[in-house]
């Protein structure tokens, strides 16, 4: 399977796990708490498969960066968390960095 598809699945699973973490209320809510364990478990499994084909710097950098962007978006949309111009610029810089590492540089396996 395409390693970038696996990486996208890992990122999505992490976003689900992190959202469930927010909803778990300190692991006092059973269903969201289960979502944390399952979400992160799937995320780490998919990352491990991705690492079989792509360099660790590319995989972890992309996973972490897009996780940050995704969680920030979820916070804004679902939890009414604020964002300002500095936050927007920071998110755009993160996205630009992921683009550079995956598309422009020779770090990734093209």
C-alpha positions in Angstrom: 0.0 0.0 0.0 1.1 3.6 -0.6 3.0 4.8 2.4 1.5 8.2 2.2 -2.0 6.6 2.4 -0.9 4.8 5.5 0.6 8.0 6.9 -2.7 9.8 6.2 -4.5 7.1 8.1 -2.1 7.5 11.0 -2.7 11.2 11.1 -6.5 10.7 11.0 -6.3 8.1 13.8 -4.2 10.4 15.9 -6.7 13.3 15.4 -9.5 10.9 16.5 -7.5 9.8 19.5 -6.6 13.4 20.5 -10.2 14.6 20.1 -11.3 11.7 22.3 -8.7 12.7 24.8 -10.3 16.1 25.1 -13.7 14.5 25.5 -12.5 11.9 28.0 -12.5 14.4 30.8 -9.4 13.0 32.4 -10.3 9.5 31.4 -13.5 9.6 33.5 -15.7 9.0 30.5 -15.4 5.4 29.3 -16.4 5.7 25.6 -14.0 8.6 24.8 -11.3 7.0 26.9 -11.6 3.9 24.7 -11.4 6.1 21.7 -8.1 7.5 22.9 -6.6 4.0 23.2 -7.9 2.8 19.9 -7.1 6.0 18.0 -3.5 6.1 19.2 -3.1 2.4 18.9 -4.1 2.5 15.2 -2.0 5.6 14.6 1.2 4.0 16.0 0.6 0.8 14.0 0.1 2.7 10.8 3.2 4.9 11.5 5.2 1.7 12.0 4.1 0.4 8.6 4.9 3.8 7.0 8.4 3.6 8.4 9.1 0.5 6.4 9.1 2.6 3.2 9.9 6.2 4.2 12.6 7.9 6.2 11.9 8.5 9.9 12.5 12.2 9.6 9.9 12.6 6.9 7.4 10.3 8.5 7.6 11.7 12.0 7.9 15.3 10.8 4.8 15.0 8.6 2.8 13.1 11.2 3.6 15.6 14.0 3.1 18.7 11.9 -0.1 17.7 10.3 -1.3 16.4 13.6 -0.7 19.9 15.1 -2.5 21.6 12.2 -5.4 19.1 12.4 -5.8 19.4 16.2 -5.7 23.2 16.0 -8.5 23.1 13.4 -10.6 20.7 15.5 -10.1 22.9 18.5 -11.3 26.0 16.6 -14.3 24.3 14.9 -15.5 21.9 17.6 -14.4 23.5 20.8 -14.6 27.2 19.9 -10.9 27.7 20.7 -9.5 31.1 19.6 -7.0 31.7 16.8 -5.3 34.9 15.9 -3.1 36.1 13.1 0.1 34.8 14.7 -1.6 31.3 15.0 -2.6 31.4 11.3 0.9 32.4 10.3 2.3 29.6 12.4 0.0 27.0 10.9 0.8 28.2 7.4 4.5 27.9 8.2 4.0 24.3 9.4 2.1 23.4 6.2 4.9 25.0 4.2 7.5 23.0 6.1 5.7 19.8 5.4 5.5 20.7 1.7 9.2 21.4 1.6 10.2 18.2 3.3 7.9 16.0 1.2 8.0 17.6 -2.2 10.9 20.1 -2.6 13.7 18.3 -0.7 15.4 15.1 -1.4 14.6 13.8 2.1 11.6 11.7 1.0 11.7 8.8 -1.3 10.2 10.1 -4.5 
